[in-house]
Amino acid sequence: TLIVTAVSYGCIIVTILHIPSSAGRRKAFSTCSAHLIVVTVFYSTCIYRYIRPEQRGGQDSDKILSLFFSVLTQTLNPYIYSLRNRQVK
């Protein structure tokens, strides 16, 4: 899923860079940035968990990673997306 997400964001960024006006590019990047933050938090915890070397007492860090992976990402979603809302601003 990481590859599919990375390829789709690559296509989105290339398309945004082809927008002629700078105001249009800024608005498009602003729209994508909220989702990109959530995706980065989500995948970075997954990648760190599987790249990290084996260690003793790793259960405490596994608990923290699972907290980021399952709870924090889901909790941040409404807040990050509501910041894009005009009524909230």
HELIX and SHEET records of a PDB file:
HELIX    1   1 LEU A    2  LEU A   17  1                                  16    
HELIX    2   2 SER A   22  ILE A   51  1                                  30    
HELIX    3   3 GLN A   59  SER A   66  1                                   8    
HELIX    4   4 LEU A   67  LEU A   72  3                                   6    
HELIX    5   5 THR A   73  SER A   82  1                                  10    
END                                                                             
